Amino acid sequence: MLLDDIREADFYMIIFDESFNKFLQKDQMDRLIRFWKADRVTTRYLESQFLTGGAAENLLKAFKAALVGLDSKHMVQLGMDGSHVNHKLQRLFTEDRKRIDPECLTGLTLEPAVCMLCMDH
């Protein structure tokens, strides 16, 4: 049902945060999605994934896995905590989008972590 709602939306943004899970001793990426539905902005938990490392290339692989089944041309914003690795991820993802579809929007708006304070639960 969530994927259907996202596919019906004109645009969406992905918000992600990668952190170290102390209990499991693994890097983890959590992803949320924000989209417009029924005259309001909706933010929902999308998924979490354990990572093989915190390098931008590993984050990109995990990030793209979250987009399976979604049209990335409709993604207009990328929310993150602003670390240098995340900015490299944004650059790698933008380059990947250009390679796949040169006609799509090539740049993504970057949203700092403060946006996560505004999410509806």
Secondary structure as UniProt FT lines:
FT   HELIX           2..8
FT   STRAND          12..21
FT   TURN            22..25
FT   STRAND          26..37
FT   TURN            38..39
FT   STRAND          40..50
FT   HELIX           56..66
FT   TURN            67..69
FT   HELIX           72..74
FT   STRAND          75..79
FT   HELIX           84..100
FT   TURN            102..103
FT   STRAND          109..111
FT   HELIX           113..118
//
